[in-house]
Amino acid sequence: MMVIKGTIPANTLGNNLVGDVLHLPADRCAWTTSASSAGGYQVDKAFFIHSTGNVTIVTPTLGYIGKSGRFVEIAT
């Protein structure tokens, strides 16, 4: 399952997830990428598409949930 890992502002989604790192489904997000100086690519901006509007994801990272249940990073 592809996910975007990051944090969202407090009370944005009707809850109080202050500082919690979330794994949001990538099919419900939009993001932009650019080339990384270390090779590969990086996620510049990411938004969670919500019914009341797009929510900015702070420090987004693209990845997937592996068989062991851990987050595996694809791009920083």
Buried (B, 14 or more C-beta within 10 A) or exposed (E): EEBBBBBBEEEBBEEEBEEEEBBBEBEEBEBEBEEEEEEEBBBEEBBBEEEEEEBBBEEBBBBBBEEEEEEEEBBB
